[in-house]
Every structure is written in C-alpha cells, then in structure tokens.
Amino acid sequence: MKSPSASILAARCLEQESAQLGTALRRAHDALDAPRPGSPLAADILTIESRPRRQRGHLHSVLAWGRYSAAVIAVSTAQMLAGVGRMLTEQAMLPLPAFALGRSVHEAALQLCSLTDPKISTHERLARCAAQLIRDTHSARSVLQLFPSSTVNGDLSRVDAARREAQRLLRDGGFVLNFGKASPSGDPKSVSLEDGPIANVSLKMTELAQRYTPGEERMYAVNSGASHLHPWFLQGVEGDPATLVTSALFPLLDCADAVAANVMTYIGEDPSAMHNKTHLRRMALLRQSRGEGSGHVADWAEYAAKRMREGR
C-alpha cells in the first residue's frame, strides 16, 4: 500500500490532533460546573471557600479570569493550528511561516500549561491567574499610546479604568502587588497571594518550555529565527518535504502532550489515551521522514521518559 505524501499526512495529523484537543478542552470547560471530587480543580475551589468571607468572591473572580483567558488562548490555538496545516499542505509548501506560526502555538500551549498545572498549589495558581489579569488589563495601554491622543483618548480612559479596577480587585482579595522600582501608579512586576508563591507578570517562555515541553525549548529558540527573520535561520532551512513537515509538526505534538497532561489532570481525568493517540501520529510522521526501523521510540511512556532526560 502506498504511503500518503508528506503534505497529506500532515493534514491528517493536524486535523485529528485538533479534533482531539477540541474535545478535551470542551470536557474541561464542562468540568468547571461540576468539579470531579479529588481533582486539583476541586481542591482550588475548596481552598478558596476556606478563605475569609470578604476575600472569597474576589478570589473566585480571579480564578474565573484565569479560566476565561485559558479558553480564549485555546480557541486561538485551534485557529493557529489550522493555519500551520494550511501552510504545510498547500501545493506550494510554505515552511517559513509554518515554523513562525508553530512558535506562536508553542507559546499558547505554554500559557495553558502554566494556568492549569495540576502540580502547583492553589495559592500559586491564583497568583498566576492574577498575573494573567494584570497582563490582560495593562498590555493594551502601550499599544494605544502609539496612536495620536486625539483618536484614542476614550479608549485610554477605559483601559486605565480597567487597570485600576483590576488592581483594586486583587488587593481586596489579599494579593500583594510588587511594582519593583516603578511607581505604584504603573504596572506591577509580580504578584502573590499574601506571602505565597510569586508569579511574574512577564512570562519567561524559554523557562516555561523547559518545564512543560522538555527538549523542545531548543525548537522554540530555533523557531524564533523564523519569527524574527534571522539570517542564520533563513539561510539554513533545507530538506525534503517530509523532513520539513516533521520538523514543523513535532514540537506541536509535544505541545499537545503537555496541554493534555496539564489540563486533563487538572480536571481529574487521565490523559493516557490522548497521549497514546498523539504518539501514533508522531510515529507516522517519523516513518514518513526516516523510514521503517530507524530507531524511533514506539512506546509513549518510553518516549516521554526520554524527553524528560533530554530536557535536563
């Protein structure tokens, strides 16, 4: 039986992976209304309910903002995955934008993992959700300031009001805002719930990649060459279509594994079935690129263990 072309296989893998992730994220969304007992999600809610009554509403709002942001990121990720698929499966392949967009998918996956990490405490998750709220309410201001004041005054006023309201909500919930050397009227640099773990407002993507996609922090750095049009990347991209497809998609499959591991475990579900299906697609891509018997790892658990060793 003739093997499918690299572009056809890429389309199939991305379509199946996107559908699998979409189903999982819908289950995660449904779980918010009825958290599974014993899950990290249920533990978060119990912890908030144990806080002083005056803080509970604020803390629930901060956690809800983190969930909302995760949902927005997830929807955007699905669109970007579709874009990668289109670039790799058109008659004239477009590897450069595929690598650049793959980096954006990687960043989105890392943000999802950071918000849903089942291994962190509720205090740390709330701090990360608070940092997300600060980013979301503060980042628009720097963009608006690039436009003539006569055209954005109303928008700037609304953004400034949102910034003040976000900081008030956080302080009333017991959060500590650290402004560093900046004025308290500026943007916080980090945030914590009382004296709990600190979350930086500015995300360090390479560190997140090392934590959630060990080994793939290298491809994250490589793909930055496509995003920023570095000569070392532009002059060094070469290979047959199967090799280019595999290079572009492999980091995305590792990102899918990371999202499944964090999101599904957070809501109390086992991600093993998702991992095994993703690994079948990984194996298919490897066989397409390198041929049978080229030393690739057939077992998901063995592959994951090898990835962890590579990331150290």
C-alpha positions in Angstrom: 0.0 0.0 0.0 1.4 3.4 -1.0 2.1 5.8 1.9 0.4 9.2 1.8 2.5 12.2 0.8 4.1 14.3 3.5 1.5 17.1 3.0 -1.5 14.7 3.2 -0.1 13.0 6.3 0.5 16.5 7.9 -3.1 17.5 7.1 -4.4 14.3 8.7 -2.3 14.5 11.8 -3.2 18.2 12.4 -6.9 17.6 11.8 -7.0 14.6 14.2 -4.9 16.3 16.8 -7.0 19.5 16.6 -10.2 17.5 17.0 -8.8 15.5 19.9 -7.7 18.7 21.7 -11.0 20.4 21.0 -12.9 17.5 22.6 -10.7 17.5 25.6 -11.0 21.3 26.1 -14.8 21.1 25.9 -14.7 18.4 28.6 -12.5 20.7 30.7 -15.0 23.5 30.2 -17.9 21.3 31.3 -16.0 20.2 34.3 -15.9 23.7 35.7 -19.6 23.5 36.6 -19.2 20.1 38.4 -15.6 19.6 39.5 -14.6 16.0 40.0 -14.0 15.3 43.7 -10.3 14.9 44.5 -9.2 16.8 41.4 -6.9 19.8 41.6 -9.8 21.9 40.3 -12.0 20.8 43.2 -9.1 21.5 45.6 -8.8 25.1 44.3 -12.5 25.7 45.0 -12.3 24.2 48.5 -9.3 26.3 49.3 -11.0 29.5 48.2 -14.0 28.6 50.2 -11.8 28.2 53.3 -10.6 31.8 53.0 -12.1 34.7 54.9 -15.6 35.5 53.5 -14.6 39.0 52.4 -12.0 37.5 50.0 -13.9 34.6 48.5 -15.8 36.5 45.8 -12.6 38.2 44.7 -10.6 35.0 44.6 -13.3 33.2 42.7 -13.3 36.1 40.2 -9.5 35.9 39.8 -9.7 32.1 39.2 -12.5 32.6 36.8 -10.4 35.1 34.8 -7.6 32.5 34.5 -10.1 30.0 33.1 -11.5 32.6 30.7 -8.1 33.5 29.5 -7.2 29.8 29.1 -10.4 29.4 27.0 -9.5 32.3 24.7 -6.0 31.0 24.3 -7.3 27.6 23.4 -9.7 28.9 20.7 -6.8 31.0 19.3 -4.5 27.9 19.3 -7.0 25.9 17.3 -7.1 28.7 14.6 -3.3 28.8 14.5 -3.0 25.0 14.2 -5.4 25.2 11.2 -3.1 27.9 9.8 0.0 25.7 10.2 -1.8 22.9 8.4 -2.8 25.1 5.5 0.8 26.3 5.1 2.2 22.7 5.0 -0.5 21.1 2.9 -0.9 23.7 0.1 0.5 22.7 -3.3 3.4 25.1 -2.7 4.6 24.5 0.8 5.3 27.5 3.0 7.7 26.2 5.7 8.9 29.7 6.9 5.5 30.9 8.1 4.7 27.4 9.3 7.7 27.5 11.7 6.9 31.0 12.8 3.2 30.2 13.5 4.4 27.0 15.2 6.2 29.1 17.7 3.0 31.0 18.5 1.2 27.7 19.0 4.0 26.7 21.4 3.7 29.9 23.4 -0.1 29.5 23.6 0.3 25.9 24.8 2.8 27.0 27.5 0.4 29.6 28.8 -2.3 26.9 29.0 0.0 24.6 30.9 1.0 27.4 33.3 -2.6 28.2 34.2 -3.7 24.6 34.6 -0.6 23.0 36.1 -2.0 20.3 38.4 1.2 20.1 40.5 1.1 23.7 41.9 -0.7 24.9 45.0 -3.9 26.9 44.8 -2.0 29.9 46.1 0.4 29.7 43.2 -2.4 29.2 40.6 -4.2 32.2 41.9 -1.0 34.2 41.7 -0.6 33.1 38.0 -4.2 33.9 37.3 -3.7 37.3 38.9 -0.6 37.9 36.7 -2.7 37.0 33.7 -5.3 39.5 34.7 -2.7 42.2 35.0 -1.3 41.3 31.6 -4.7 41.4 30.0 -5.7 44.7 31.5 -2.4 46.5 31.2 -0.9 45.4 27.9 -3.3 47.4 25.7 -2.2 50.7 27.0 1.3 50.6 25.5 -0.3 49.9 22.1 -2.8 52.7 22.4 -0.1 55.2 23.3 1.4 54.7 19.9 -1.7 56.4 18.3 -2.5 60.1 18.3 -4.1 61.0 21.6 -7.0 62.7 19.8 -8.1 59.3 18.4 -7.7 57.1 21.4 -8.5 59.2 24.4 -11.7 57.4 25.1 -10.0 54.0 24.8 -7.2 55.0 27.0 -9.6 56.2 29.7 -11.4 52.8 29.6 -8.1 50.9 29.7 -6.9 53.0 32.7 -10.2 52.4 34.5 -9.9 48.6 33.9 -6.3 48.7 35.2 -7.4 50.5 38.4 -10.3 48.1 38.9 -8.1 45.0 38.4 -5.6 46.2 40.9 -8.4 47.0 43.4 -9.9 43.6 42.9 -6.6 41.9 43.6 -5.8 44.0 46.7 -9.3 43.3 48.1 -8.7 39.6 47.5 -5.5 39.6 49.6 -2.9 39.8 46.7 0.4 41.7 47.1 1.4 43.7 44.0 5.1 44.3 43.6 6.0 47.3 41.4 9.7 47.0 41.7 11.3 50.4 41.1 8.3 51.6 39.2 5.7 53.9 40.7 2.7 52.3 42.3 0.6 54.0 39.6 2.5 52.0 37.0 2.4 48.3 36.1 3.1 45.6 38.7 6.1 43.4 38.0 4.9 40.4 40.0 2.1 39.3 42.3 1.4 36.9 45.1 -1.4 35.9 47.4 -0.3 37.3 50.7 3.1 35.7 51.3 2.6 32.8 48.9 4.5 31.9 45.7 5.2 34.8 43.4 4.1 35.0 39.8 5.9 37.3 37.4 3.7 39.4 35.1 6.2 39.0 32.2 6.3 35.3 31.2 9.7 33.7 30.6 8.8 31.4 27.7 12.1 29.6 27.5 11.8 28.6 31.1 8.2 27.5 30.6 9.3 25.5 27.6 12.0 23.7 29.7 9.4 22.9 32.3 6.4 21.8 30.2 7.9 20.7 26.9 11.4 19.5 27.9 13.8 19.2 25.0 11.5 21.4 22.8 12.9 24.6 24.3 15.5 24.2 21.6 13.0 24.2 18.8 11.2 27.1 20.4 14.5 29.0 20.1 15.1 27.8 16.6 11.6 28.8 15.5 12.3 32.3 16.8 14.6 32.5 13.8 11.5 32.2 11.6 9.5 34.7 13.7 12.3 37.3 13.6 13.7 36.5 10.2 17.2 35.9 11.5 19.7 35.2 8.7 21.0 32.0 10.4 17.5 30.5 10.1 16.6 31.8 6.6 19.9 30.6 5.1 19.8 27.3 6.9 16.3 25.9 6.2 16.7 22.9 3.9 15.4 19.4 3.4 12.8 17.4 1.6 9.1 17.9 2.2 8.8 15.0 4.7 11.7 16.4 6.8 10.3 19.9 6.8 6.8 18.7 7.8 8.3 16.6 10.6 10.4 19.5 11.9 7.4 21.8 12.0 4.9 19.4 13.5 7.0 17.5 16.1 7.2 20.4 18.5 3.4 20.9 18.2 2.7 17.2 19.1 4.9 17.7 22.2 2.8 20.8 23.0 -0.4 18.7 22.6 1.0 16.2 25.0 1.8 18.9 27.5 -1.7 20.5 27.2 -3.3 17.1 27.7 -1.2 16.3 30.7 -1.9 19.5 32.5 -5.5 20.3 31.5 -6.9 16.8 31.8 -5.1 16.1 35.1 -6.3 19.4 36.5 -9.9 18.4 36.0 -9.3 14.9 37.3 -9.1 12.9 34.1 -6.4 10.5 32.8 -4.6 11.9 29.7 -3.0 8.5 28.8 -5.4 7.7 25.9 -4.7 11.1 24.4 -1.0 10.6 24.7 -1.1 7.3 23.0 -3.1 8.6 20.0 -0.8 11.6 19.7 2.2 9.3 19.7 0.7 7.2 16.9 0.7 10.3 14.8 4.3 11.1 15.9 5.3 7.6 14.8 3.6 8.0 11.4 5.4 11.3 10.8 8.8 9.7 11.7 8.2 6.7 9.4 7.3 9.1 6.6 10.5 11.1 7.2 13.1 8.4 8.1 11.6 5.1 7.0 10.9 2.0 9.0 13.3 0.7 11.6 15.2 4.0 12.0 15.4 3.8 15.8 12.4 5.8 16.8 10.6 5.0 20.1 7.4 3.1 19.7 6.1 3.4 23.3 4.7 6.6 24.6 5.9 6.2 28.1 9.5 5.4 26.9 9.3 8.5 24.6 8.2 10.7 27.4 10.9 9.5 29.7 13.5 10.1 27.0 12.1 13.6 26.5 12.5 14.4 30.2 16.1 13.2 30.2 16.8 15.4 27.1 15.3 18.4 28.8 17.7 18.2 31.8 
